[in-house]
């Protein structure tokens, strides 16, 4: 239910609300990239192997991916302020737990709790912002600032992670969330106003309960398969469990009146192709960036601080280019922009697969820029394409699904590309050769998807069915649907 326009006297509160919600989203996005810079120090300090590092990253992303859609419904049904502050409490407490973790198992548990907090905090922050700005133009500006802070969080992660880890060790990257969380709670309790949507759909408990172990079992098999053996009973059992749970999830979602993932939307080619491509974007982007700092530290001998700075060009390219992606899609169409972006990203990843220990940084940074530029050109247009494929009332749901598919791709990217590295090392290859193979594999998959979108990313008629109001939680979807062309030129 739309909020009434706020009186003039409440404008200072809007400013505070904007600051609080943007800061919360900044903290969530910061933890997407800050961990990468600290992975080499974690490996040394926690005495873990590559599989442990994969779980440290994927434990967070997995919970965010599986709970993101439900988090938005929770906020609308039970109160956006309540869910936002609860998410901030869980995220902050989990960050402290992570910083105190004596072993990799405790750290993974803390990361899972962080993911639960993020899946509540992020959609609730956007819901609060939208409810406080009922005038469309004001809402667009506010969401633009919210998305901008998301980009700053992503870009600041590698540098902040490198500085904090170099100075204080890896626990500092989690402790930095403590003062932010305290500020969010103190200011939020005092200045945020409660709002909710009585007409919000029921929470899809069966779908949520089935989706987490389904993707979790698949992730377990992919990450642990390289260490335990692909034909070991526990790995085969995990893949079998994933298949059974995914089949059960599909059956349950097909029969529910208000599913978290309406399968009927995938009858539209535009929706299906855009989300398939988004999975690949998450796969290649997160899977490759997982190894950036490790390449500079373990292959080229950089310090952790220097490695954090060296990975920055990819993040900066995304921050700079992302605001223009929607405008380019308006002018040239989804197909041209997305295909070009995927081709650039795939080519950049293939180029990264040819760098070695003695390759000068002057011949490395531009490859990171190409990768970041390519992926920046895909995120907003792919979300716009998904929104364009559905009815106007379901634009928020389509955007949320697009964000979720990207997160699922990220989970699989870290797992699969890590398995590529482990398999190469098991065959006697060096870590450097394994990284090269992982970058090449990501590049090939991305280029193949560029061909796929070039052939199939075409306009389709919207699906007309029962609308389920969801709110977008994707920073890349901040562009309103009517500002992104459906032209498939």
C-alpha positions as CSV (number, residue, x, y, z in Angstrom):
1,X,0.0,0.0,0.0
2,X,1.5,3.3,-1.1
3,X,2.5,5.7,1.7
4,X,0.9,9.2,1.9
5,X,3.1,12.0,0.7
6,X,5.1,13.3,3.6
7,X,4.5,16.9,4.8
8,X,7.2,19.5,4.3
9,X,8.2,19.3,7.9
10,X,9.3,15.6,7.5
11,X,11.9,16.3,4.8
12,X,14.8,16.2,7.3
13,X,13.5,12.8,8.3
14,X,13.6,11.7,4.7
15,X,17.2,12.8,4.5
16,X,18.0,10.7,7.6
17,X,16.1,7.8,6.2
18,X,18.0,8.1,2.9
19,X,21.3,8.1,4.7
20,X,20.4,5.1,6.9
21,X,19.1,2.9,4.1
22,X,22.0,3.8,1.8
23,X,24.5,3.0,4.6
24,X,22.8,-0.3,5.3
25,X,23.0,-1.3,1.6
26,X,26.6,-0.1,1.5
27,X,27.5,-2.5,4.3
28,X,25.8,-5.4,2.6
29,X,27.6,-4.8,-0.7
30,X,30.9,-4.1,0.9
31,X,30.9,-7.6,2.3
32,X,30.5,-9.0,-1.3
33,X,34.0,-7.7,-2.2
34,X,36.0,-7.0,0.9
35,X,36.4,-10.7,1.7
36,X,38.2,-11.4,-1.6
37,X,41.2,-9.2,-0.6
38,X,41.5,-11.1,2.7
39,X,41.3,-14.7,1.4
40,X,45.1,-15.2,1.3
41,X,45.5,-14.1,4.9
42,X,42.5,-16.3,5.9
43,X,44.1,-19.3,4.2
44,X,47.3,-18.8,6.2
45,X,45.7,-17.9,9.5
46,X,43.0,-20.5,9.5
47,X,45.1,-23.2,7.9
48,X,42.5,-24.0,5.3
49,X,42.7,-25.0,1.7
50,X,40.9,-23.8,-1.5
51,X,37.7,-25.6,-0.5
52,X,37.6,-23.7,2.8
53,X,37.9,-20.4,1.0
54,X,35.2,-21.3,-1.4
55,X,32.8,-22.0,1.5
56,X,33.7,-18.7,3.2
57,X,32.5,-16.9,0.1
58,X,29.6,-19.2,-1.0
59,X,28.1,-19.5,2.5
60,X,27.2,-15.8,2.4
61,X,26.1,-15.7,-1.2
62,X,24.0,-18.9,-1.0
63,X,21.9,-17.6,1.9
64,X,21.4,-14.2,0.2
65,X,20.4,-15.9,-3.0
66,X,17.8,-18.2,-1.4
67,X,16.3,-15.7,1.0
68,X,16.3,-12.5,-1.0
69,X,12.8,-12.8,-2.4
70,X,11.4,-13.9,0.9
71,X,13.1,-11.0,2.7
72,X,11.1,-8.5,0.6
73,X,7.8,-10.2,1.5
74,X,8.8,-10.3,5.2
75,X,9.4,-6.6,5.1
76,X,6.0,-5.8,3.5
77,X,4.0,-8.1,5.7
78,X,5.6,-7.6,9.2
79,X,6.9,-4.1,9.0
80,X,9.8,-2.6,6.9
81,X,11.5,-0.9,9.9
82,X,11.2,-4.0,12.0
83,X,12.7,-6.3,9.4
84,X,15.4,-3.7,8.5
85,X,16.6,-3.3,12.1
86,X,16.4,-7.1,12.7
87,X,18.5,-7.6,9.6
88,X,21.0,-5.0,10.9
89,X,21.2,-6.7,14.3
90,X,21.8,-10.2,12.7
91,X,24.3,-8.9,10.2
92,X,26.3,-6.9,12.8
93,X,26.3,-9.8,15.4
94,X,27.3,-12.2,12.7
95,X,30.2,-9.9,11.7
96,X,31.5,-10.0,15.2
97,X,31.2,-13.8,15.3
98,X,33.2,-13.9,12.0
99,X,35.9,-11.7,13.4
100,X,36.2,-14.0,16.5
101,X,36.0,-17.3,14.6
102,X,38.8,-19.7,15.8
103,X,38.4,-22.0,12.8
104,X,37.1,-22.1,9.3
105,X,33.9,-23.9,10.4
106,X,33.0,-21.1,12.8
107,X,33.7,-18.5,10.1
108,X,31.5,-20.3,7.6
109,X,28.7,-20.3,10.2
110,X,29.2,-16.6,10.8
111,X,29.0,-16.0,7.1
112,X,25.8,-17.9,6.8
113,X,24.3,-15.7,9.6
114,X,25.6,-12.6,7.7
115,X,23.7,-13.8,4.6
116,X,20.5,-14.2,6.6
117,X,20.9,-10.6,7.9
118,X,21.7,-9.3,4.5
119,X,18.7,-10.9,2.9
120,X,16.5,-9.0,5.4
121,X,18.4,-5.7,5.5
122,X,18.8,-5.1,1.8
123,X,15.2,-5.5,0.5
124,X,13.8,-3.8,3.6
125,X,16.1,-0.8,3.0
126,X,14.7,-0.3,-0.5
127,X,11.2,-0.9,0.7
128,X,11.6,1.8,3.3
129,X,13.0,4.2,0.7
130,X,10.2,3.6,-1.8
131,X,7.5,4.0,0.8
132,X,8.9,7.3,2.0
133,X,9.0,8.7,-1.6
134,X,5.6,8.2,-3.2
135,X,6.2,10.8,-5.9
136,X,7.8,8.8,-8.8
137,X,10.5,11.4,-9.7
138,X,11.6,11.7,-6.1
139,X,11.6,7.9,-5.7
140,X,13.7,7.5,-8.8
141,X,16.3,10.0,-7.5
142,X,16.3,8.3,-4.1
143,X,16.8,4.8,-5.5
144,X,19.5,6.2,-7.8
145,X,21.4,7.4,-4.7
146,X,20.8,4.0,-3.0
147,X,22.2,2.2,-6.1
148,X,25.1,4.5,-6.2
149,X,26.1,3.6,-2.6
150,X,25.9,0.0,-3.7
151,X,28.4,0.7,-6.4
152,X,30.7,2.5,-3.9
153,X,30.5,-0.5,-1.6
154,X,31.5,-2.8,-4.3
155,X,34.4,-0.6,-5.4
156,X,35.6,0.1,-1.9
157,X,35.7,-3.5,-0.9
158,X,39.1,-4.6,-2.5
159,X,40.9,-1.5,-1.2
160,X,39.3,-1.5,2.3
161,X,40.0,-5.2,2.5
162,X,43.6,-4.8,1.5
163,X,44.3,-1.9,3.9
164,X,42.5,-3.6,6.9
165,X,44.0,-7.0,6.4
166,X,47.5,-5.6,5.9
167,X,47.3,-3.5,9.0
168,X,45.3,-5.7,11.4
169,X,44.7,-9.1,9.9
170,X,41.6,-10.6,8.3
171,X,39.3,-10.3,11.4
172,X,39.3,-6.5,10.8
173,X,37.3,-6.7,7.6
174,X,34.4,-8.0,9.7
175,X,34.9,-5.7,12.7
176,X,34.5,-2.7,10.4
177,X,30.8,-3.6,10.3
178,X,30.4,-3.1,14.0
179,X,30.4,0.7,14.1
180,X,28.3,0.8,11.0
181,X,25.7,-1.6,12.5
182,X,25.6,0.4,15.8
183,X,24.9,3.6,13.9
184,X,22.2,2.0,11.8
185,X,20.5,0.7,15.0
186,X,20.7,3.9,17.0
187,X,19.6,6.2,14.2
188,X,17.1,3.7,12.8
189,X,15.3,3.2,16.1
190,X,14.9,7.0,16.5
191,X,14.2,8.2,13.0
192,X,12.7,5.4,10.9
193,X,9.0,5.2,10.6
194,X,7.2,1.9,10.4
195,X,5.2,0.9,7.3
196,X,3.9,-2.3,5.8
197,X,1.7,-3.6,3.0
198,X,-1.4,-5.4,4.3
199,X,-2.0,-6.8,0.8
200,X,1.5,-8.4,0.6
201,X,1.4,-12.1,-0.5
202,X,1.8,-14.9,1.9
203,X,5.3,-16.1,2.5
204,X,6.2,-19.2,0.5
205,X,7.5,-21.4,3.3
206,X,7.7,-24.7,1.4
207,X,9.5,-23.0,-1.5
208,X,12.0,-21.3,0.8
209,X,12.6,-24.5,2.8
210,X,13.2,-26.6,-0.3
211,X,15.4,-24.1,-2.2
212,X,18.1,-23.7,0.4
213,X,19.1,-27.4,0.8
214,X,18.6,-27.9,-2.9
215,X,21.2,-25.3,-4.0
216,X,23.2,-26.1,-0.9
217,X,23.5,-29.8,-1.8
218,X,24.5,-28.9,-5.4
219,X,27.1,-26.4,-4.1
220,X,28.5,-29.0,-1.6
221,X,29.0,-31.5,-4.4
222,X,30.8,-29.0,-6.6
223,X,33.1,-27.7,-3.9
224,X,33.9,-30.9,-2.2
225,X,34.0,-33.1,-5.3
226,X,37.6,-32.1,-6.1
227,X,38.8,-32.9,-2.6
228,X,36.8,-36.1,-1.9
229,X,36.7,-37.5,-5.5
230,X,33.8,-37.0,-7.9
231,X,32.7,-40.6,-7.6
232,X,32.8,-40.8,-3.8
233,X,29.5,-41.9,-2.2
234,X,29.0,-38.6,-0.3
235,X,29.5,-36.5,-3.5
236,X,27.2,-38.7,-5.6
237,X,24.6,-38.6,-2.7
238,X,24.8,-34.8,-2.6
239,X,24.1,-34.5,-6.4
240,X,21.3,-37.0,-6.0
241,X,19.8,-35.0,-3.1
242,X,20.1,-31.8,-5.1
243,X,18.3,-33.3,-8.0
244,X,15.5,-34.6,-5.8
245,X,15.1,-31.4,-3.9
246,X,15.1,-29.3,-7.0
247,X,12.4,-31.5,-8.6
248,X,10.4,-31.2,-5.4
249,X,10.9,-27.4,-5.4
250,X,9.6,-27.2,-9.0
251,X,6.6,-29.4,-8.2
252,X,5.7,-27.3,-5.2
253,X,6.1,-24.0,-6.9
254,X,3.9,-25.1,-9.9
255,X,1.0,-25.8,-7.5
256,X,1.2,-22.8,-5.2
257,X,-1.1,-19.8,-5.8
258,X,1.6,-17.3,-4.7
259,X,5.0,-19.0,-5.3
260,X,8.3,-17.3,-4.6
261,X,9.3,-18.3,-8.1
262,X,6.3,-18.3,-10.5
263,X,7.3,-20.8,-13.2
264,X,4.8,-19.5,-15.7
265,X,7.0,-16.4,-16.2
266,X,9.6,-18.7,-17.8
267,X,7.2,-19.4,-20.7
268,X,8.3,-16.0,-22.1
269,X,11.5,-16.3,-24.1
270,X,12.7,-12.8,-23.1
271,X,12.3,-13.6,-19.4
272,X,14.0,-17.0,-19.7
273,X,16.9,-15.9,-21.8
274,X,17.6,-12.8,-19.7
275,X,17.7,-14.8,-16.5
276,X,19.8,-17.6,-18.1
277,X,22.3,-14.9,-19.1
278,X,22.1,-13.4,-15.6
279,X,23.1,-16.8,-14.1
280,X,26.2,-16.8,-16.4
281,X,27.0,-13.2,-15.4
282,X,27.0,-14.1,-11.8
283,X,28.9,-17.3,-12.5
284,X,31.7,-15.7,-14.5
285,X,31.9,-12.4,-12.5
286,X,31.9,-13.8,-9.0
287,X,33.8,-17.0,-9.9
288,X,36.6,-15.1,-11.6
289,X,36.9,-12.3,-9.0
290,X,37.2,-14.9,-6.3
291,X,40.7,-15.6,-7.7
292,X,41.8,-12.0,-8.5
293,X,43.6,-11.4,-5.2
294,X,44.9,-14.9,-5.0
295,X,46.5,-14.5,-8.4
296,X,48.3,-11.3,-7.4
297,X,49.4,-12.7,-4.0
298,X,50.3,-16.3,-4.9
299,X,51.3,-16.1,-8.5
300,X,52.9,-12.6,-8.8
301,X,54.0,-12.3,-5.1
302,X,52.2,-9.0,-4.3
303,X,51.4,-8.0,-0.7
304,X,47.8,-8.3,0.4
305,X,47.5,-4.4,0.4
306,X,48.9,-4.1,-3.1
307,X,46.8,-7.0,-4.4
308,X,43.7,-5.2,-3.1
309,X,44.7,-2.1,-5.1
310,X,45.6,-4.1,-8.1
311,X,42.1,-5.7,-8.4
312,X,40.4,-2.2,-8.2
313,X,40.2,-1.5,-12.0
314,X,37.5,-4.1,-12.5
315,X,35.3,-2.6,-9.7
316,X,35.9,1.0,-10.8
317,X,35.0,0.1,-14.4
318,X,31.7,-1.4,-13.2
319,X,30.9,1.7,-11.1
320,X,31.7,4.1,-14.0
321,X,30.0,2.2,-16.8
322,X,26.9,0.9,-15.0
323,X,25.0,4.2,-15.0
324,X,25.2,4.3,-18.8
325,X,24.1,0.8,-19.5
326,X,20.4,1.5,-19.2
327,X,20.7,4.5,-21.5
328,X,22.6,2.5,-24.1
329,X,19.9,-0.1,-23.9
330,X,17.3,2.5,-24.6
331,X,19.2,3.7,-27.7
332,X,20.4,0.4,-29.1
333,X,18.2,-2.3,-27.6
334,X,18.8,-5.1,-25.1
335,X,20.3,-7.5,-27.6
336,X,23.1,-5.2,-28.8
337,X,24.2,-3.9,-25.4
338,X,24.0,-7.3,-23.6
339,X,25.7,-9.2,-26.4
340,X,28.5,-6.6,-26.6
341,X,28.9,-6.6,-22.8
342,X,29.2,-10.4,-22.7
343,X,31.6,-10.5,-25.6
344,X,33.8,-7.9,-23.9
345,X,33.7,-9.7,-20.6
346,X,34.4,-13.1,-22.2
347,X,37.3,-11.7,-24.2
348,X,38.7,-10.1,-21.1
349,X,38.5,-13.3,-19.1
350,X,40.3,-15.2,-22.0
351,X,43.0,-12.5,-21.9
352,X,43.4,-13.0,-18.1
353,X,43.9,-16.7,-18.8
354,X,47.1,-15.8,-20.6
355,X,48.8,-13.8,-17.8
356,X,51.7,-15.3,-15.9
357,X,53.9,-14.6,-12.9
358,X,56.2,-12.4,-15.0
359,X,53.5,-10.4,-16.7
360,X,53.8,-6.8,-15.8
361,X,50.9,-5.0,-14.2
362,X,50.8,-2.6,-17.1
363,X,49.7,-5.6,-19.2
364,X,47.1,-6.8,-16.6
365,X,45.1,-3.9,-15.4
366,X,43.5,-3.2,-18.8
367,X,42.2,-6.8,-18.9
368,X,40.4,-6.2,-15.6
369,X,38.9,-3.0,-17.0
370,X,37.6,-4.9,-20.0
371,X,36.0,-7.5,-17.8
372,X,34.4,-4.9,-15.5
373,X,33.2,-2.9,-18.4
374,X,31.7,-5.9,-20.1
375,X,29.8,-7.1,-17.1
376,X,28.6,-3.5,-16.3
377,X,27.0,-3.4,-19.7
378,X,24.9,-6.5,-18.9
379,X,23.5,-6.1,-15.4
380,X,20.9,-3.4,-15.8
381,X,19.8,-4.3,-19.4
382,X,19.3,-7.9,-18.4
383,X,17.2,-6.9,-15.5
384,X,15.3,-4.5,-17.7
385,X,14.7,-7.2,-20.2
386,X,13.2,-9.5,-17.5
387,X,11.0,-6.7,-16.3
388,X,9.8,-5.9,-19.9
389,X,8.7,-9.6,-20.3
390,X,6.1,-9.5,-17.6
391,X,3.1,-7.4,-16.7
392,X,3.7,-4.0,-15.2
393,X,2.4,-5.2,-11.8
394,X,5.1,-7.9,-11.6
395,X,8.1,-5.7,-12.4
396,X,9.4,-5.8,-8.9
397,X,9.0,-9.6,-8.8
398,X,10.9,-9.9,-12.1
399,X,13.7,-7.7,-10.9
400,X,14.0,-9.7,-7.6
401,X,14.1,-13.0,-9.6
402,X,16.8,-11.5,-11.8
403,X,18.9,-10.5,-8.7
404,X,18.4,-14.0,-7.3
405,X,19.5,-15.8,-10.5
406,X,22.6,-13.7,-10.5
407,X,23.3,-14.7,-6.9
408,X,22.8,-18.4,-7.7
409,X,25.2,-18.0,-10.6
410,X,27.7,-16.5,-8.2
411,X,27.4,-19.5,-5.9
412,X,28.0,-21.9,-8.8
413,X,30.8,-19.8,-10.2
414,X,32.9,-20.0,-7.0
415,X,32.2,-23.7,-6.8
416,X,32.7,-24.7,-10.4
417,X,35.8,-22.6,-11.1
418,X,37.3,-23.6,-7.8
419,X,36.7,-27.2,-8.9
420,X,38.5,-26.5,-12.2
421,X,41.6,-25.2,-10.3
422,X,41.6,-28.2,-7.9
423,X,41.2,-30.7,-10.8
424,X,44.2,-29.1,-12.6
425,X,46.3,-29.2,-9.5
426,X,45.3,-32.9,-8.9
427,X,46.6,-33.6,-12.3
428,X,50.0,-32.2,-11.4
429,X,49.6,-28.6,-12.7
430,X,50.6,-25.5,-10.8
431,X,48.2,-23.1,-9.1
432,X,49.1,-20.6,-11.8
433,X,48.0,-23.1,-14.5
434,X,44.9,-23.9,-12.6
435,X,44.0,-20.2,-12.5
436,X,44.6,-19.8,-16.2
437,X,42.3,-22.7,-16.9
438,X,39.6,-21.2,-14.6
439,X,39.7,-17.8,-16.3
440,X,39.6,-19.5,-19.8
441,X,36.7,-21.6,-18.8
442,X,34.8,-18.6,-17.5
443,X,35.6,-16.7,-20.7
444,X,34.4,-19.5,-22.9
445,X,31.1,-19.8,-21.0
446,X,30.6,-16.0,-21.2
447,X,31.4,-15.9,-24.9
448,X,29.0,-18.8,-25.6
449,X,26.3,-16.9,-23.7
450,X,27.0,-13.8,-25.9
451,X,26.2,-15.9,-28.9
452,X,23.1,-17.2,-27.2
453,X,21.8,-13.8,-26.3
454,X,22.6,-12.5,-29.8
455,X,20.4,-15.1,-31.3
456,X,17.6,-15.3,-28.7
457,X,17.3,-12.1,-26.7
458,X,14.3,-10.8,-28.5
459,X,11.2,-9.0,-27.5
460,X,8.2,-11.1,-26.3
461,X,4.7,-10.2,-25.1
462,X,4.2,-9.8,-21.3
463,X,2.7,-12.6,-19.3
464,X,-0.7,-11.7,-18.0
465,X,-1.6,-13.5,-14.9
466,X,-2.2,-13.0,-11.2
467,X,0.2,-10.3,-10.1
468,X,2.2,-10.9,-7.0
469,X,3.7,-7.6,-5.7
470,X,7.4,-8.0,-4.9
471,X,9.9,-5.2,-4.6
472,X,13.2,-5.2,-6.4
473,X,16.3,-5.7,-4.3
474,X,18.7,-5.4,-7.2
475,X,20.9,-2.3,-7.4
476,X,21.2,-2.9,-11.1
477,X,17.5,-2.7,-11.5
478,X,17.2,0.9,-10.2
479,X,16.3,2.1,-13.7
480,X,12.5,2.2,-14.0
481,X,11.2,-0.3,-16.5
482,X,9.8,2.3,-18.8
483,X,13.2,3.8,-19.2
484,X,14.7,0.7,-20.7
485,X,13.7,-0.2,-24.2
486,X,12.4,-3.6,-25.2
487,X,13.8,-3.1,-28.6
488,X,15.8,-6.2,-29.5
489,X,17.7,-4.7,-32.4
